[in-house]
Amino acid sequence: MNKGQLYEKSIREILENKNLLPKQLNNNDAGFIHENVTYYVEVKNKTAPDFGQKGLEWSFGGGWKWREDDEVSTFFDNLGVVGLIDKTFEPRRYTKPKETLSILDRKDDRQEFEQRDIPLLDSEVILYEFYARKQCYYIQVEGKGFYYMKQDIANLKVPRFRPQLTLRLRAKTHHSYPVHSYSFFAVLQANTRGIAASGYDLEEKVGSFPIV
């Protein structure tokens, strides 16, 4: 397990020990039962505050497209992500035979594709809607605490999650050999340092337990 998965597991264990964890999470990270109603929680550890990573591929005539279409690609489409990629960039990863790619080709692809801290319009609203479609209205952020997103549907009186969201475009190397073992991704990231502490916390380290 990576750090994010370990943190999710620890939050589920806290809720389970308090007899609050639902039997079914419906592909959400965690959840709780409050007044006989099930609610879901997104869980983010402090070292991986991103909200989805999605792979891209390129072709002659077709340009950039998602490797697969799903709810995450729709989320990124609503943010206009593909339109932010330099239209003149034709990656060597797709324009040269794989066996002829050099380390310099890979380096150039990575440098030309890379964009950091791209601001996004209405990203908070789109994020809230994305999780609402999963029936998830709450989020736990390590070191910051517990918040609601689109709606405080369980009336817990916790503050709203208001992250500073930016987009990163990156070419990620999977293995040093073969040289062509790298891919292109879009990642939505949150600057958690700019998020005010909640005052409520499922871990009860930086706030009181929110579910009473």
C-alpha positions in Angstrom: 0.0 0.0 0.0 1.1 3.6 -0.7 0.8 6.4 1.9 -2.6 7.5 0.6 -4.0 4.0 0.8 -2.6 3.5 4.3 -4.2 6.7 5.5 -7.6 5.7 4.0 -7.3 2.4 5.8 -6.6 4.1 9.1 -9.6 6.4 8.8 -11.9 3.4 8.0 -10.5 1.6 11.1 -11.3 4.7 13.3 -14.9 4.7 12.0 -15.2 1.0 12.4 -14.0 1.1 16.0 -16.7 3.6 16.7 -19.3 1.4 15.0 -19.9 4.1 12.4 -18.4 2.5 9.2 -21.1 1.3 6.7 -20.8 -2.2 5.3 -20.8 -0.9 1.7 -18.8 2.2 0.5 -19.9 2.2 -3.1 -16.3 2.9 -4.4 -15.8 5.7 -1.9 -12.8 5.9 0.5 -14.7 5.8 3.7 -18.1 6.6 5.2 -20.2 6.9 8.3 -23.6 6.2 9.6 -25.4 9.1 11.3 -29.0 8.9 12.5 -29.4 5.6 10.5 -28.3 7.3 7.3 -25.1 6.4 5.4 -22.8 9.2 4.2 -19.5 8.9 2.3 -16.1 10.5 2.8 -13.2 11.3 0.5 -9.9 10.8 2.3 -6.7 12.6 1.4 -3.3 12.3 3.2 -1.1 15.3 3.3 1.6 13.9 0.9 -0.8 13.2 -1.9 -3.4 15.9 -2.1 -4.5 15.3 -5.7 -8.0 14.8 -7.1 -7.5 12.4 -10.0 -4.8 11.5 -12.4 -5.8 10.7 -16.0 -3.7 9.3 -18.8 -3.5 10.9 -22.3 -2.4 9.6 -25.6 -1.7 11.3 -29.0 -2.3 10.4 -32.6 -1.8 12.0 -36.0 -5.1 13.6 -37.1 -6.7 12.9 -33.7 -4.4 14.9 -31.4 -4.7 14.4 -27.7 -7.4 12.2 -26.1 -7.9 10.3 -22.9 -6.7 6.7 -22.8 -10.1 5.7 -21.6 -13.4 7.5 -21.1 -14.9 7.4 -17.6 -16.2 9.7 -14.9 -12.7 11.1 -14.3 -12.2 12.0 -18.0 -15.6 13.6 -18.0 -14.5 15.6 -14.9 -11.4 16.8 -16.7 -13.4 17.6 -19.8 -15.7 19.8 -17.7 -12.5 21.7 -16.7 -11.4 22.0 -20.4 -8.1 20.2 -19.7 -7.3 18.9 -23.2 -7.6 22.4 -24.6 -4.8 23.6 -22.3 -2.2 21.3 -24.0 0.1 23.1 -26.5 -1.5 22.2 -29.9 1.9 22.4 -31.7 3.5 19.8 -29.5 3.8 16.4 -31.3 5.4 14.0 -28.8 8.2 11.9 -30.0 6.7 9.0 -28.0 4.0 8.8 -30.7 5.8 10.2 -33.8 8.9 8.0 -33.8 9.2 4.2 -33.8 9.5 3.0 -30.1 12.8 1.2 -30.8 14.5 4.4 -32.1 13.6 6.6 -29.1 16.5 8.1 -27.3 16.9 9.3 -23.7 17.1 12.8 -25.2 13.7 12.3 -26.9 12.2 11.3 -23.6 13.7 14.2 -21.9 12.5 16.7 -24.5 8.9 15.2 -24.4 8.9 15.6 -20.6 10.1 19.2 -20.7 7.8 20.2 -23.5 4.6 18.7 -22.1 5.2 19.7 -18.5 3.0 22.5 -17.1 2.6 23.3 -13.4 0.2 25.3 -11.4 -2.3 26.0 -14.2 -5.2 28.0 -12.7 -8.7 26.6 -13.5 -12.1 28.5 -13.6 -14.9 27.1 -11.4 -12.7 24.2 -10.3 -14.2 24.1 -6.8 -17.8 23.8 -8.1 -16.8 21.1 -10.6 -15.0 19.2 -7.8 -18.1 19.4 -5.6 -20.3 18.1 -8.4 -17.9 15.3 -9.2 -18.1 13.9 -5.7 -21.8 14.6 -5.4 -22.4 12.2 -8.3 -20.7 9.6 -6.1 -23.0 10.6 -3.3 -19.9 11.8 -1.4 -20.3 15.1 0.4 -17.5 15.1 3.0 -13.7 15.0 3.0 -11.1 14.3 5.6 -7.6 15.9 4.9 -4.7 14.7 7.1 -3.4 17.5 9.3 -6.3 19.8 8.4 -9.4 17.9 9.4 -13.0 17.2 8.2 -15.1 19.3 5.9 -18.2 19.2 3.7 -18.1 19.8 -0.1 -21.2 20.5 -2.1 -23.6 20.3 0.9 -23.5 19.6 4.6 -26.1 17.0 4.0 -25.9 15.4 7.4 -26.1 18.8 9.1 -22.8 18.3 11.0 -22.0 22.1 11.2 -18.5 21.6 9.8 -16.8 24.1 7.5 -16.8 23.9 3.7 -13.7 22.6 1.9 -12.3 25.4 -0.1 -9.0 24.2 -1.7 -6.7 26.1 -4.0 -6.8 23.8 -7.0 -4.4 23.8 -9.9 -3.7 21.5 -12.9 -0.4 19.8 -13.7 0.4 18.3 -17.0 3.3 15.8 -16.7 5.1 13.1 -18.6 5.9 10.3 -16.2 8.7 7.8 -16.6 7.7 4.3 -15.5 11.0 2.5 -16.1 14.4 3.8 -17.2 14.5 1.0 -19.8 13.0 0.6 -22.3 13.3 4.3 -23.1 9.7 4.4 -24.4 8.3 3.4 -21.0 6.7 6.8 -20.2 3.2 8.3 -20.4 1.4 11.6 -20.3 -1.0 12.6 -17.5 -3.2 15.4 -16.3 -3.4 15.7 -12.5 -5.6 18.0 -10.4 -3.8 19.1 -7.3 -4.7 21.0 -4.1 -2.4 23.3 -2.1 -3.3 22.1 1.4 -1.1 24.7 3.0 -3.6 27.4 1.9 -6.6 25.5 3.5 -7.8 26.8 6.9 -7.9 24.1 9.5 -11.4 22.7 10.0 -11.6 22.4 13.8 -13.1 19.0 13.3 -11.1 15.8 12.7 -11.9 12.1 12.4 -8.4 11.4 13.9 -9.1 13.9 16.7 -5.5 15.3 16.3 -6.3 18.8 15.0 -9.9 19.1 16.1 -12.9 17.4 17.7 -14.7 14.4 16.3 -17.4 15.7 14.0 -20.0 13.0 14.3 -22.1 13.1 17.5 
